[in-house]
Amino acid sequence: MVEAMASVGVPQDEICVVLGIDAKTLRKHFREELDSAMIKANAKVAANLYRQATKDDFKAAPAAMFWAKTRMGWREKVDINHSGSINVDFSRMTDEELDEFISARERA
């Protein structure tokens, strides 16, 4: 029961309430379960995700993309295009100048 609760992220103080014991007793008697539960859960999820991501099926794409981003460090390129006509160097403005600039834009 301790391993099941810890594996899904139930806080130790809440596990203590369910078992009717204090935190020291929980850690003394269930140290292995507390230490390994999340690792085992993560391994199961990763294995399942890997199986989904490596299927030869278009439905595998989201799992494969998630795997690539989280396990392989891949990132999506984000382009920010500014189409306005403002040509201002904000880095040289004081806080007061920025406040005034923003206020003027809000009034316009």
C-alpha positions in Angstrom: 0.0 0.0 0.0 2.9 2.4 0.8 4.6 1.7 -2.5 1.3 2.2 -4.4 0.6 5.5 -2.8 4.2 6.8 -3.0 4.4 5.7 -6.7 1.6 8.1 -7.7 2.9 11.0 -5.6 0.9 10.8 -2.4 2.8 12.9 0.1 4.4 11.0 3.1 2.3 12.9 5.6 -0.9 11.7 3.9 0.4 8.1 3.7 0.9 8.4 7.5 -2.7 9.4 8.0 -4.0 6.5 6.0 -1.8 4.0 7.9 -2.3 5.7 11.3 1.4 6.0 12.0 3.8 8.9 12.4 6.4 10.0 9.8 9.3 8.6 11.7 7.7 5.1 11.8 6.8 5.3 8.1 10.4 6.1 7.2 11.8 3.5 9.5 9.7 0.6 8.3 9.0 1.5 4.7 12.3 3.2 3.6 12.8 0.9 0.6 9.2 1.4 -0.7 9.5 5.2 -0.3 12.8 5.3 -2.1 11.9 3.0 -5.0 8.2 3.6 -5.6 8.6 6.6 -7.9 11.5 5.1 -9.8 9.5 2.0 -10.5 6.4 4.0 -11.6 8.6 6.2 -13.9 10.1 3.1 -15.4 6.7 1.6 -16.2 5.5 4.9 -17.7 8.7 5.2 -19.8 8.4 1.7 -21.0 4.8 2.1 -22.0 5.6 5.5 -23.7 8.5 3.8 -25.6 6.2 1.0 -26.8 3.7 3.6 -28.0 6.3 5.8 -29.6 7.9 3.0 -31.6 4.7 1.6 -33.1 4.5 1.8 -36.9 1.3 3.8 -36.6 0.4 7.5 -37.1 -1.1 7.5 -33.7 2.4 7.0 -32.3 3.4 10.5 -33.3 2.4 12.3 -30.1 4.2 9.8 -27.9 7.3 9.9 -30.2 7.3 13.7 -30.0 7.0 13.7 -26.3 9.9 11.2 -26.0 12.1 13.3 -28.3 11.5 16.4 -26.3 11.8 15.0 -22.8 14.4 12.2 -23.3 16.4 13.4 -26.3 16.4 17.1 -25.6 14.7 18.1 -28.9 12.8 21.4 -29.0 10.4 23.0 -31.3 11.7 26.2 -33.0 9.7 29.2 -32.0 9.9 32.2 -34.4 8.6 35.6 -33.1 7.8 38.0 -35.9 7.1 41.6 -35.0 5.0 43.3 -37.7 4.6 46.6 -35.9 6.2 49.9 -36.8 7.8 50.5 -33.4 11.5 51.1 -33.7 12.6 51.7 -30.1 15.6 50.4 -28.1 13.9 49.4 -24.9 17.2 48.3 -23.3 18.3 52.0 -23.1 15.0 53.2 -21.4 14.7 53.8 -17.7 11.8 52.3 -15.8 10.0 55.6 -15.9 10.4 55.9 -19.6 9.1 52.4 -20.1 6.1 53.2 -18.0 5.4 56.3 -20.0 5.8 54.5 -23.3 3.4 51.8 -22.2 0.8 54.3 -20.9 1.0 56.2 -24.2 0.4 53.0 -26.2 -2.6 52.1 -24.0 -4.1 55.6 -24.6 -3.6 55.4 -28.3 
